[in-house]
Amino acid sequence: MKFRDEAFCGSNCTNTVCRRYFTQAAKENAGAWWKTVSGDLPPSWPLVAFADFSLECEKYMPPKRPMLKTKIETLWRQGRTPEDIACSVNRSRREVATVISRLKKRVKAS
């Protein structure tokens, strides 16, 4: 059982008027819906289903600027240090280290 029995778009689309765009209001409505169904707090499993519709959607709007992960990956592949990257993207070293760690795992898996 999922909220509204439909999937919201899980892509990086920026079209906020799309019916599948997951807004803060939809998140609050999902929590309120669960409370009416069960009378309890939302469970640990997701109340909302997501799917990436970007390839088939005619209204898909890509982000206007590169995602933070992409910026960090580009700088990392250039051989820059995590400290330098953190300064460049205005994030903490810990955030940058987390992204780099995930990138390394992805590289190993492929």
N, C-alpha and C positions, 0 to 999 in steps of 0.2 A: 504494500500500500504506500503510495507516494502522493505528495501534495499535488492536487489538480490532475493527477493521472496523466501527466505529460512531462516531457523532458525539456529543461531549459537549455539554452545554448552554452556550451562549455568552452567555446573558442575565445579568442582575444578580440572579438568583434566590438566595435564602439558604437553601434547603432542602438541607442538607448530607447528608441520608440518601438523597437521590435517586440512582439508579444512574447518571444522566448528569452529576452534579455532579463537576467536575474538582478533585480534591484533590491535595495535595502528594504523597501516596502514589501516586496514578495517574500523576503526572508522573515520579516515580522509576521506576515500573514500565515506563513507555513507553521511558525511556532504557535500562533493563535489557533490555527486549524487543528493542530495536534492536541492542544489542550481541550478543545471541544469534543474530539474523538475519544480521547483516553482519560481526560480529567487530570493529567499528570504533565510533568515537564517533558520536553522532547527527548527521545531515546538517543543512545550513542550512535546508532546507525543513521545514515543520511535520510532526511525527510524529503529531499528533493533529488530528482534524477537529472543528470547532465549528459549531453551528447554534443559532439562537435558537428555543427551543421554548416560550417563555413564553406565547404567545397560545393554544396548544392544550393546554397542560399543566394538569391539574386540581390538581396538587400545587405549582404555582408559588407562591413566597412572595416578595413584593417586599421590598426593603430597608426596615428600620425607620426609618431617617432619610435625609434627602436626600443624594444623592451629592455629593462635593466639587465636581465640575464644575458641578452645578446651583447650589450655593451661590455659587460664583465668578461664574457667569453672571448670577445675580440681582443681586449687588452691582455688577457691571460695568454692567449695564443701568440701574442707579440713578445711574450717573455717578461712582462711587467710584474713587479712584486705585488702581493696582496695589499701592502700598505699604500703603495703608489696608486693602485686601482681604487682603493677605498677613498683616497683623496680626490681622484678624478671623477668618481660617480657620486660623491657626497654621501657616502654610506659608511657604517662602522666596519672595522676590519673583520669583526665576527660575521657580519652579514655576507661580506665578500668571500670569506673563507668557506662559508656554508655553500654558496653557489659554486665555488671552485671544486669543492669536495663532490658535489653532485655531478659536475661536468666530468671529473675524473672517473667516477663510477660509470657514467654513460659511455665514455671512451673505452673503458675496459670491457663493457658488455658487447660492444660492437666489433 
